[in-house]
């Protein structure tokens, strides 16, 4: 239960950071929150339940990789790094694939993870709009 709350808090912080990062480019602590979320999802997401109860660590790490790709694309775009737009497009593709998987398997996946995948799908293209 505690792991789920920690993951939700990190997700909400990263979503808020990903939403405001393109608009508030001078505020650097938002970028660091995004980078910390990326490191969190890349390093220890295997131990969190990200798809379904009883899922193995490979599934969880793959979903953590998708989250990290979307948030890192937003970080790179707000930092004006080269190749950021390509990573944003790749993040949109992965978020779309995760959303389709979650909708198809909605009977077996956790409901809050389905909602997180919808939010991730909506947050992914924001760096391209601003």
N, CA, C and O atoms as a GROMACS GRO file, in nm:
protein
  520
    1UNK      N    1   0.081  -0.119   0.000
    1UNK     CA    2   0.000   0.000   0.000
    1UNK      C    3   0.086   0.126   0.000
    1UNK      O    4   0.054   0.222  -0.069
    2UNK      N    5   0.194   0.126   0.076
    2UNK     CA    6   0.281   0.243   0.083
    2UNK      C    7   0.351   0.267  -0.050
    2UNK      O    8   0.372   0.382  -0.090
    3UNK      N    9   0.387   0.160  -0.118
    3UNK     CA   10   0.452   0.176  -0.248
    3UNK      C   11   0.358   0.240  -0.349
    3UNK      O   12   0.401   0.321  -0.431
    4UNK      N   13   0.231   0.205  -0.344
    4UNK     CA   14   0.134   0.263  -0.436
    4UNK      C   15   0.119   0.412  -0.411
    4UNK      O   16   0.108   0.490  -0.506
    5UNK      N   17   0.118   0.452  -0.286
    5UNK     CA   18   0.105   0.594  -0.254
    5UNK      C   19   0.228   0.670  -0.299
    5UNK      O   20   0.217   0.781  -0.352
    6UNK      N   21   0.346   0.614  -0.278
    6UNK     CA   22   0.470   0.678  -0.322
    6UNK      C   23   0.470   0.694  -0.474
    6UNK      O   24   0.507   0.800  -0.526
    7UNK      N   25   0.429   0.590  -0.545
    7UNK     CA   26   0.426   0.597  -0.691
    7UNK      C   27   0.326   0.701  -0.738
    7UNK      O   28   0.353   0.773  -0.834
    8UNK      N   29   0.212   0.710  -0.675
    8UNK     CA   30   0.112   0.810  -0.713
    8UNK      C   31   0.163   0.951  -0.690
    8UNK      O   32   0.142   1.039  -0.773
    9UNK      N   33   0.229   0.973  -0.578
    9UNK     CA   34   0.284   1.106  -0.548
    9UNK      C   35   0.389   1.145  -0.651
    9UNK      O   36   0.388   1.258  -0.700
   10UNK      N   37   0.478   1.053  -0.683
   10UNK     CA   38   0.581   1.082  -0.784
   10UNK      C   39   0.516   1.108  -0.919
   10UNK      O   40   0.559   1.198  -0.992
   11UNK      N   41   0.414   1.031  -0.954
   11UNK     CA   42   0.346   1.052  -1.082
   11UNK      C   43   0.279   1.189  -1.087
   11UNK      O   44   0.290   1.258  -1.188
   12UNK      N   45   0.211   1.228  -0.981
   12UNK     CA   46   0.143   1.358  -0.980
   12UNK      C   47   0.245   1.472  -0.988
   12UNK      O   48   0.223   1.569  -1.060
   13UNK      N   49   0.355   1.461  -0.915
   13UNK     CA   50   0.459   1.564  -0.922
   13UNK      C   51   0.516   1.573  -1.062
   13UNK      O   52   0.538   1.683  -1.113
   14UNK      N   53   0.542   1.460  -1.126
   14UNK     CA   54   0.597   1.461  -1.261
   14UNK      C   55   0.497   1.514  -1.363
   14UNK      O   56   0.535   1.583  -1.457
   15UNK      N   57   0.370   1.483  -1.346
   15UNK     CA   58   0.268   1.533  -1.438
   15UNK      C   59   0.256   1.685  -1.426
   15UNK      O   60   0.249   1.756  -1.526
   16UNK      N   61   0.253   1.734  -1.303
   16UNK     CA   62   0.246   1.879  -1.284
   16UNK      C   63   0.371   1.946  -1.340
   16UNK      O   64   0.362   2.050  -1.405
   17UNK      N   65   0.486   1.886  -1.316
   17UNK     CA   66   0.610   1.940  -1.371
   17UNK      C   67   0.614   1.935  -1.522
   17UNK      O   68   0.662   2.029  -1.586
   18UNK      N   69   0.564   1.828  -1.579
   18UNK     CA   70   0.561   1.815  -1.724
   18UNK      C   71   0.463   1.913  -1.787
   18UNK      O   72   0.483   1.958  -1.900
   19UNK      N   73   0.356   1.947  -1.714
   19UNK     CA   74   0.259   2.042  -1.766
   19UNK      C   75   0.313   2.185  -1.760
   19UNK      O   76   0.297   2.261  -1.856
   20UNK      N   77   0.378   2.221  -1.650
   20UNK     CA   78   0.424   2.359  -1.633
   20UNK      C   79   0.564   2.385  -1.685
   20UNK      O   80   0.602   2.500  -1.704
   21UNK      N   81   0.641   2.282  -1.709
   21UNK     CA   82   0.780   2.300  -1.753
   21UNK      C   83   0.794   2.374  -1.886
   21UNK      O   84   0.881   2.460  -1.896
   22UNK      N   85   0.714   2.345  -1.989
   22UNK     CA   86   0.728   2.422  -2.113
   22UNK      C   87   0.686   2.568  -2.099
   22UNK      O   88   0.737   2.655  -2.170
   23UNK      N   89   0.594   2.596  -2.007
   23UNK     CA   90   0.546   2.732  -1.991
   23UNK      C   91   0.637   2.816  -1.904
   23UNK      O   92   0.654   2.936  -1.928
   24UNK      N   93   0.694   2.756  -1.803
   24UNK     CA   94   0.779   2.826  -1.708
   24UNK      C   95   0.924   2.780  -1.724
   24UNK      O   96   0.977   2.710  -1.638
   25UNK      N   97   0.986   2.820  -1.833
   25UNK     CA   98   1.121   2.771  -1.864
   25UNK      C   99   1.227   2.824  -1.769
   25UNK      O  100   1.330   2.760  -1.749
   26UNK      N  101   1.204   2.942  -1.711
   26UNK     CA  102   1.304   3.001  -1.624
   26UNK      C  103   1.306   2.936  -1.485
   26UNK      O  104   1.405   2.950  -1.412
   27UNK      N  105   1.200   2.868  -1.450
   27UNK     CA  106   1.192   2.804  -1.319
   27UNK      C  107   1.262   2.668  -1.329
   27UNK      O  108   1.208   2.573  -1.386
   28UNK      N  109   1.383   2.660  -1.274
   28UNK     CA  110   1.463   2.540  -1.296
   28UNK      C  111   1.428   2.425  -1.203
   28UNK      O  112   1.456   2.310  -1.236
   29UNK      N  113   1.368   2.452  -1.087
   29UNK     CA  114   1.340   2.341  -0.996
   29UNK      C  115   1.235   2.246  -1.052
   29UNK      O  116   1.231   2.130  -1.014
   30UNK      N  117   1.150   2.294  -1.143
   30UNK     CA  118   1.053   2.206  -1.207
   30UNK      C  119   1.124   2.103  -1.293
   30UNK      O  120   1.086   1.986  -1.296
   31UNK      N  121   1.229   2.147  -1.362
   31UNK     CA  122   1.308   2.054  -1.444
   31UNK      C  123   1.374   1.948  -1.357
   31UNK      O  124   1.383   1.832  -1.396
   32UNK      N  125   1.421   1.989  -1.240
   32UNK     CA  126   1.488   1.893  -1.152
   32UNK      C  127   1.388   1.792  -1.093
   32UNK      O  128   1.424   1.677  -1.070
   33UNK      N  129   1.264   1.836  -1.069
   33UNK     CA  130   1.162   1.740  -1.026
   33UNK      C  131   1.135   1.638  -1.136
   33UNK      O  132   1.119   1.519  -1.109
   34UNK      N  133   1.129   1.685  -1.261
   34UNK     CA  134   1.110   1.592  -1.373
   34UNK      C  135   1.226   1.493  -1.382
   34UNK      O  136   1.205   1.374  -1.402
   35UNK      N  137   1.347   1.544  -1.369
   35UNK     CA  138   1.464   1.457  -1.377
   35UNK      C  139   1.466   1.356  -1.262
   35UNK      O  140   1.504   1.241  -1.282
   36UNK      N  141   1.426   1.399  -1.143
   36UNK     CA  142   1.419   1.306  -1.030
   36UNK      C  143   1.313   1.199  -1.054
   36UNK      O  144   1.333   1.083  -1.018
   37UNK      N  145   1.200   1.238  -1.115
   37UNK     CA  146   1.097   1.139  -1.148
   37UNK      C  147   1.145   1.040  -1.253
   37UNK      O  148   1.112   0.921  -1.246
   38UNK      N  149   1.221   1.088  -1.350
   38UNK     CA  150   1.277   0.999  -1.452
   38UNK      C  151   1.371   0.898  -1.387
   38UNK      O  152   1.365   0.779  -1.417
   39UNK      N  153   1.457   0.946  -1.300
   39UNK     CA  154   1.551   0.856  -1.232
   39UNK      C  155   1.475   0.756  -1.145
   39UNK      O  156   1.512   0.639  -1.138
   40UNK      N  157   1.371   0.803  -1.078
   40UNK     CA  158   1.288   0.714  -0.996
   40UNK      C  159   1.228   0.602  -1.080
   40UNK      O  160   1.236   0.485  -1.043
   41UNK      N  161   1.167   0.638  -1.193
   41UNK     CA  162   1.101   0.537  -1.275
   41UNK      C  163   1.201   0.445  -1.344
   41UNK      O  164   1.169   0.328  -1.367
   42UNK      N  165   1.318   0.494  -1.377
   42UNK     CA  166   1.416   0.407  -1.442
   42UNK      C  167   1.486   0.313  -1.345
   42UNK      O  168   1.528   0.204  -1.384
   43UNK      N  169   1.500   0.354  -1.220
   43UNK     CA  170   1.578   0.272  -1.128
   43UNK      C  171   1.494   0.175  -1.045
   43UNK      O  172   1.530   0.058  -1.034
   44UNK      N  173   1.383   0.222  -0.987
   44UNK     CA  174   1.312   0.134  -0.894
   44UNK      C  175   1.167   0.107  -0.931
   44UNK      O  176   1.089   0.063  -0.847
   45UNK      N  177   1.131   0.133  -1.055
   45UNK     CA  178   0.991   0.106  -1.092
   45UNK      C  179   0.962  -0.044  -1.100
   45UNK      O  180   0.845  -0.082  -1.099
   46UNK      N  181   1.062  -0.128  -1.107
   46UNK     CA  182   1.040  -0.271  -1.114
   46UNK      C  183   0.977  -0.325  -0.985
   46UNK      O  184   0.911  -0.429  -0.987
   47UNK      N  185   0.996  -0.253  -0.874
   47UNK     CA  186   0.943  -0.303  -0.747
   47UNK      C  187   0.802  -0.253  -0.718
   47UNK      O  188   0.743  -0.292  -0.617
   48UNK      N  189   0.746  -0.167  -0.803
   48UNK     CA  190   0.612  -0.114  -0.783
   48UNK      C  191   0.513  -0.189  -0.873
   48UNK      O  192   0.549  -0.237  -0.980
   49UNK      N  193   0.388  -0.197  -0.828
   49UNK     CA  194   0.284  -0.260  -0.907
   49UNK      C  195   0.229  -0.155  -1.003
   49UNK      O  196   0.150  -0.070  -0.963
   50UNK      N  197   0.271  -0.160  -1.129
   50UNK     CA  198   0.233  -0.058  -1.225
   50UNK      C  199   0.129  -0.105  -1.326
   50UNK      O  200   0.067  -0.021  -1.391
   51UNK      N  201   0.108  -0.232  -1.341
   51UNK     CA  202   0.006  -0.278  -1.436
   51UNK      C  203  -0.105  -0.354  -1.364
   51UNK      O  204  -0.221  -0.314  -1.369
   52UNK      N  205  -0.068  -0.462  -1.299
   52UNK     CA  206  -0.170  -0.544  -1.234
   52UNK      C  207  -0.109  -0.611  -1.112
   52UNK      O  208   0.013  -0.621  -1.100
   53UNK      N  209  -0.194  -0.655  -1.024
   53UNK     CA  210  -0.147  -0.729  -0.907
   53UNK      C  211  -0.093  -0.863  -0.952
   53UNK      O  212  -0.154  -0.931  -1.035
   54UNK      N  213   0.018  -0.900  -0.899
   54UNK     CA  214   0.079  -1.026  -0.937
   54UNK      C  215   0.158  -1.019  -1.066
   54UNK      O  216   0.201  -1.122  -1.117
   55UNK      N  217   0.178  -0.899  -1.119
   55UNK     CA  218   0.259  -0.885  -1.240
   55UNK      C  219   0.406  -0.902  -1.208
   55UNK      O  220   0.450  -0.876  -1.095
   56UNK      N  221   0.483  -0.944  -1.306
   56UNK     CA  222   0.624  -0.964  -1.281
   56UNK      C  223   0.701  -0.834  -1.297
   56UNK      O  224   0.645  -0.734  -1.342
   57UNK      N  225   0.827  -0.833  -1.261
   57UNK     CA  226   0.905  -0.710  -1.258
   57UNK      C  227   0.937  -0.658  -1.396
   57UNK      O  228   0.962  -0.538  -1.411
   58UNK      N  229   0.936  -0.742  -1.499
   58UNK     CA  230   0.964  -0.695  -1.635
   58UNK      C  231   0.852  -0.605  -1.685
   58UNK      O  232   0.878  -0.501  -1.745
   59UNK      N  233   0.728  -0.643  -1.660
   59UNK     CA  234   0.615  -0.558  -1.698
   59UNK      C  235   0.620  -0.423  -1.628
   59UNK      O  236   0.597  -0.319  -1.690
   60UNK      N  237   0.651  -0.426  -1.500
   60UNK     CA  238   0.658  -0.302  -1.424
   60UNK      C  239   0.771  -0.212  -1.473
   60UNK      O  240   0.754  -0.091  -1.483
   61UNK      N  241   0.884  -0.270  -1.504
   61UNK     CA  242   0.996  -0.190  -1.552
   61UNK      C  243   0.967  -0.134  -1.691
   61UNK      O  244   1.010  -0.023  -1.722
   62UNK      N  245   0.896  -0.208  -1.773
   62UNK     CA  246   0.862  -0.157  -1.906
   62UNK      C  247   0.767  -0.037  -1.896
   62UNK      O  248   0.783   0.061  -1.969
   63UNK      N  249   0.670  -0.044  -1.807
   63UNK     CA  250   0.580   0.070  -1.786
   63UNK      C  251   0.657   0.187  -1.725
   63UNK      O  252   0.633   0.302  -1.762
   64UNK      N  253   0.748   0.159  -1.634
   64UNK     CA  254   0.833   0.265  -1.580
   64UNK      C  255   0.918   0.330  -1.687
   64UNK      O  256   0.943   0.450  -1.683
   65UNK      N  257   0.964   0.251  -1.783
   65UNK     CA  258   1.041   0.307  -1.895
   65UNK      C  259   0.955   0.400  -1.980
   65UNK      O  260   1.002   0.504  -2.025
   66UNK      N  261   0.829   0.364  -2.000
   66UNK     CA  262   0.738   0.450  -2.077
   66UNK      C  263   0.715   0.580  -2.003
   66UNK      O  264   0.720   0.688  -2.063
   67UNK      N  265   0.689   0.573  -1.872
   67UNK     CA  266   0.671   0.695  -1.793
   67UNK      C  267   0.797   0.781  -1.801
   67UNK      O  268   0.788   0.902  -1.823
   68UNK      N  269   0.912   0.720  -1.784
   68UNK     CA  270   1.037   0.795  -1.786
   68UNK      C  271   1.064   0.858  -1.922
   68UNK      O  272   1.117   0.968  -1.929
   69UNK      N  273   1.028   0.791  -2.030
   69UNK     CA  274   1.048   0.847  -2.164
   69UNK      C  275   0.964   0.972  -2.184
   69UNK      O  276   1.013   1.071  -2.238
   70UNK      N  277   0.839   0.967  -2.143
   70UNK     CA  278   0.752   1.085  -2.159
   70UNK      C  279   0.803   1.201  -2.074
   70UNK      O  280   0.809   1.314  -2.121
   71UNK      N  281   0.839   1.174  -1.950
   71UNK     CA  282   0.885   1.281  -1.862
   71UNK      C  283   1.022   1.333  -1.903
   71UNK      O  284   1.049   1.453  -1.890
   72UNK      N  285   1.109   1.246  -1.951
   72UNK     CA  286   1.241   1.291  -1.995
   72UNK      C  287   1.230   1.372  -2.125
   72UNK      O  288   1.308   1.466  -2.146
   73UNK      N  289   1.136   1.337  -2.211
   73UNK     CA  290   1.113   1.418  -2.330
   73UNK      C  291   1.070   1.559  -2.295
   73UNK      O  292   1.113   1.656  -2.357
   74UNK      N  293   0.984   1.570  -2.195
   74UNK     CA  294   0.942   1.702  -2.148
   74UNK      C  295   1.057   1.777  -2.085
   74UNK      O  296   1.071   1.898  -2.104
   75UNK      N  297   1.141   1.707  -2.010
   75UNK     CA  298   1.259   1.769  -1.950
   75UNK      C  299   1.354   1.820  -2.057
   75UNK      O  300   1.400   1.934  -2.050
   76UNK      N  301   1.381   1.737  -2.157
   76UNK     CA  302   1.474   1.778  -2.263
   76UNK      C  303   1.419   1.895  -2.343
   76UNK      O  304   1.494   1.983  -2.384
   77UNK      N  305   1.288   1.896  -2.367
   77UNK     CA  306   1.229   2.006  -2.442
   77UNK      C  307   1.235   2.136  -2.363
   77UNK      O  308   1.261   2.242  -2.420
   78UNK      N  309   1.212   2.130  -2.234
   78UNK     CA  310   1.216   2.252  -2.154
   78UNK      C  311   1.359   2.301  -2.136
   78UNK      O  312   1.380   2.421  -2.115
   79UNK      N  313   1.457   2.212  -2.143
   79UNK     CA  314   1.597   2.252  -2.133
   79UNK      C  315   1.656   2.287  -2.269
   79UNK      O  316   1.774   2.323  -2.279
   80UNK      N  317   1.575   2.278  -2.375
   80UNK     CA  318   1.616   2.309  -2.512
   80UNK      C  319   1.738   2.226  -2.556
   80UNK      O  320   1.832   2.279  -2.614
   81UNK      N  321   1.733   2.100  -2.527
   81UNK     CA  322   1.839   2.009  -2.567
   81UNK      C  323   1.814   1.958  -2.709
   81UNK      O  324   1.699   1.951  -2.753
   82UNK      N  325   1.920   1.924  -2.780
   82UNK     CA  326   1.900   1.871  -2.915
   82UNK      C  327   1.832   1.734  -2.910
   82UNK      O  328   1.846   1.659  -2.813
   83UNK      N  329   1.759   1.703  -3.014
   83UNK     CA  330   1.687   1.577  -3.031
   83UNK      C  331   1.572   1.562  -2.932
   83UNK      O  332   1.519   1.451  -2.916
   84UNK      N  333   1.532   1.670  -2.867
   84UNK     CA  334   1.422   1.661  -2.771
   84UNK      C  335   1.291   1.631  -2.841
   84UNK      O  336   1.209   1.555  -2.789
   85UNK      N  337   1.270   1.689  -2.957
   85UNK     CA  338   1.144   1.669  -3.026
   85UNK      C  339   1.126   1.524  -3.070
   85UNK      O  340   1.015   1.471  -3.068
   86UNK      N  341   1.235   1.460  -3.108
   86UNK     CA  342   1.228   1.318  -3.146
   86UNK      C  343   1.190   1.233  -3.025
   86UNK      O  344   1.110   1.140  -3.038
   87UNK      N  345   1.247   1.264  -2.909
   87UNK     CA  346   1.213   1.190  -2.788
   87UNK      C  347   1.068   1.216  -2.746
   87UNK      O  348   1.002   1.126  -2.694
   88UNK      N  349   1.020   1.336  -2.768
   88UNK     CA  350   0.880   1.366  -2.738
   88UNK      C  351   0.788   1.283  -2.828
   88UNK      O  352   0.690   1.227  -2.782
   89UNK      N  353   0.820   1.276  -2.957
   89UNK     CA  354   0.740   1.193  -3.048
   89UNK      C  355   0.745   1.046  -3.008
   89UNK      O  356   0.643   0.977  -3.014
   90UNK      N  357   0.861   0.997  -2.967
   90UNK     CA  358   0.873   0.858  -2.922
   90UNK      C  359   0.792   0.836  -2.794
   90UNK      O  360   0.730   0.731  -2.778
   91UNK      N  361   0.792   0.934  -2.704
   91UNK     CA  362   0.711   0.925  -2.583
   91UNK      C  363   0.562   0.922  -2.614
   91UNK      O  364   0.486   0.850  -2.549
   92UNK      N  365   0.521   1.001  -2.713
   92UNK     CA  366   0.380   0.999  -2.754
   92UNK      C  367   0.342   0.862  -2.809
   92UNK      O  368   0.236   0.809  -2.778
   93UNK      N  369   0.430   0.805  -2.890
   93UNK     CA  370   0.406   0.671  -2.944
   93UNK      C  371   0.395   0.568  -2.832
   93UNK      O  372   0.304   0.485  -2.834
   94UNK      N  373   0.487   0.571  -2.736
   94UNK     CA  374   0.484   0.475  -2.626
   94UNK      C  375   0.362   0.496  -2.536
   94UNK      O  376   0.302   0.399  -2.490
   95UNK      N  377   0.325   0.621  -2.511
   95UNK     CA  378   0.207   0.649  -2.429
   95UNK      C  379   0.081   0.601  -2.498
   95UNK      O  380  -0.011   0.551  -2.433
   96UNK      N  381   0.075   0.615  -2.630
   96UNK     CA  382  -0.040   0.565  -2.706
   96UNK      C  383  -0.047   0.413  -2.700
   96UNK      O  384  -0.155   0.356  -2.682
   97UNK      N  385   0.068   0.348  -2.714
   97UNK     CA  386   0.071   0.201  -2.705
   97UNK      C  387   0.029   0.153  -2.567
   97UNK      O  388  -0.044   0.055  -2.554
   98UNK      N  389   0.075   0.222  -2.462
   98UNK     CA  390   0.036   0.184  -2.326
   98UNK      C  391  -0.113   0.206  -2.305
   98UNK      O  392  -0.179   0.123  -2.241
   99UNK      N  393  -0.167   0.315  -2.356
   99UNK     CA  394  -0.310   0.342  -2.343
   99UNK      C  395  -0.393   0.235  -2.413
   99UNK      O  396  -0.493   0.188  -2.359
  100UNK      N  397  -0.352   0.197  -2.533
  100UNK     CA  398  -0.425   0.092  -2.605
  100UNK      C  399  -0.418  -0.040  -2.530
  100UNK      O  400  -0.518  -0.110  -2.520
  101UNK      N  401  -0.301  -0.074  -2.476
  101UNK     CA  402  -0.288  -0.197  -2.398
  101UNK      C  403  -0.377  -0.194  -2.275
  101UNK      O  404  -0.444  -0.292  -2.243
  102UNK      N  405  -0.377  -0.081  -2.206
  102UNK     CA  406  -0.458  -0.070  -2.084
  102UNK      C  407  -0.608  -0.076  -2.113
  102UNK      O  408  -0.684  -0.132  -2.035
  103UNK      N  409  -0.650  -0.019  -2.226
  103UNK     CA  410  -0.792  -0.024  -2.261
  103UNK      C  411  -0.833  -0.166  -2.301
  103UNK      O  412  -0.940  -0.213  -2.264
  104UNK      N  413  -0.747  -0.233  -2.377
  104UNK     CA  414  -0.779  -0.370  -2.419
  104UNK      C  415  -0.783  -0.464  -2.299
  104UNK      O  416  -0.870  -0.551  -2.292
  105UNK      N  417  -0.692  -0.448  -2.206
  105UNK     CA  418  -0.683  -0.536  -2.089
  105UNK      C  419  -0.746  -0.474  -1.965
  105UNK      O  420  -0.703  -0.504  -1.853
  106UNK      N  421  -0.846  -0.388  -1.980
  106UNK     CA  422  -0.900  -0.312  -1.867
  106UNK      C  423  -0.963  -0.399  -1.759
  106UNK      O  424  -0.980  -0.352  -1.646
  107UNK      N  425  -0.996  -0.521  -1.789
  107UNK     CA  426  -1.054  -0.611  -1.688
  107UNK      C  427  -0.948  -0.663  -1.592
  107UNK      O  428  -0.978  -0.695  -1.477
  108UNK      N  429  -0.823  -0.673  -1.639
  108UNK     CA  430  -0.718  -0.731  -1.556
  108UNK      C  431  -0.623  -0.627  -1.497
  108UNK      O  432  -0.552  -0.658  -1.401
  109UNK      N  433  -0.619  -0.505  -1.552
  109UNK     CA  434  -0.526  -0.405  -1.500
  109UNK      C  435  -0.591  -0.328  -1.386
  109UNK      O  436  -0.713  -0.329  -1.369
  110UNK      N  437  -0.508  -0.262  -1.308
  110UNK     CA  438  -0.558  -0.180  -1.198
  110UNK      C  439  -0.625  -0.054  -1.254
  110UNK      O  440  -0.579   0.004  -1.352
  111UNK      N  441  -0.734  -0.013  -1.191
  111UNK     CA  442  -0.808   0.103  -1.240
  111UNK      C  443  -0.728   0.232  -1.233
  111UNK      O  444  -0.734   0.314  -1.325
  112UNK      N  445  -0.652   0.251  -1.126
  112UNK     CA  446  -0.574   0.373  -1.117
  112UNK      C  447  -0.461   0.377  -1.218
  112UNK      O  448  -0.418   0.485  -1.260
  113UNK      N  449  -0.411   0.261  -1.259
  113UNK     CA  450  -0.308   0.259  -1.363
  113UNK      C  451  -0.368   0.290  -1.500
  113UNK      O  452  -0.302   0.349  -1.585
  114UNK      N  453  -0.493   0.252  -1.521
  114UNK     CA  454  -0.563   0.290  -1.644
  114UNK      C  455  -0.580   0.442  -1.649
  114UNK      O  456  -0.561   0.503  -1.754
  115UNK      N  457  -0.616   0.502  -1.537
  115UNK     CA  458  -0.631   0.647  -1.531
  115UNK      C  459  -0.496   0.715  -1.551
  115UNK      O  460  -0.487   0.817  -1.619
  116UNK      N  461  -0.390   0.659  -1.492
  116UNK     CA  462  -0.256   0.716  -1.512
  116UNK      C  463  -0.213   0.708  -1.657
  116UNK      O  464  -0.148   0.800  -1.707
  117UNK      N  465  -0.248   0.601  -1.725
  117UNK     CA  466  -0.210   0.591  -1.866
  117UNK      C  467  -0.286   0.692  -1.952
  117UNK      O  468  -0.232   0.743  -2.049
  118UNK      N  469  -0.411   0.720  -1.916
  118UNK     CA  470  -0.487   0.823  -1.987
  118UNK      C  471  -0.425   0.960  -1.965
  118UNK      O  472  -0.410   1.037  -2.059
  119UNK      N  473  -0.390   0.990  -1.841
  119UNK     CA  474  -0.326   1.119  -1.810
  119UNK      C  475  -0.191   1.129  -1.879
  119UNK      O  476  -0.156   1.235  -1.931
  120UNK      N  477  -0.115   1.021  -1.881
  120UNK     CA  478   0.015   1.022  -1.949
  120UNK      C  479  -0.002   1.047  -2.098
  120UNK      O  480   0.078   1.118  -2.159
  121UNK      N  481  -0.106   0.988  -2.157
  121UNK     CA  482  -0.133   1.010  -2.299
  121UNK      C  483  -0.168   1.156  -2.327
  121UNK      O  484  -0.131   1.210  -2.431
  122UNK      N  485  -0.239   1.220  -2.234
  122UNK     CA  486  -0.275   1.360  -2.254
  122UNK      C  487  -0.159   1.454  -2.226
  122UNK      O  488  -0.152   1.562  -2.286
  123UNK      N  489  -0.068   1.417  -2.139
  123UNK     CA  490   0.046   1.502  -2.104
  123UNK      C  491   0.158   1.491  -2.208
  123UNK      O  492   0.233   1.588  -2.226
  124UNK      N  493   0.172   1.380  -2.274
  124UNK     CA  494   0.285   1.356  -2.364
  124UNK      C  495   0.303   1.460  -2.474
  124UNK      O  496   0.417   1.500  -2.498
  125UNK      N  497   0.198   1.508  -2.543
  125UNK     CA  498   0.222   1.603  -2.653
  125UNK      C  499   0.232   1.750  -2.609
  125UNK      O  500   0.248   1.836  -2.696
  126UNK      N  501   0.223   1.780  -2.484
  126UNK     CA  502   0.226   1.921  -2.440
  126UNK      C  503   0.352   1.994  -2.482
  126UNK      O  504   0.342   2.111  -2.520
  127UNK      N  505   0.472   1.935  -2.478
  127UNK     CA  506   0.590   2.010  -2.524
  127UNK      C  507   0.584   2.052  -2.672
  127UNK      O  508   0.650   2.148  -2.712
  128UNK      N  509   0.506   1.982  -2.750
  128UNK     CA  510   0.496   2.019  -2.892
  128UNK      C  511   0.402   2.138  -2.914
  128UNK      O  512   0.414   2.209  -3.014
  129UNK      N  513   0.310   2.161  -2.823
  129UNK     CA  514   0.212   2.266  -2.840
  129UNK      C  515   0.265   2.402  -2.796
  129UNK      O  516   0.222   2.505  -2.848
  130UNK      N  517   0.357   2.402  -2.702
  130UNK     CA  518   0.403   2.530  -2.646
  130UNK      C  519   0.543   2.560  -2.694
  130UNK      O  520   0.600   2.663  -2.658
   0.00000   0.00000   0.00000
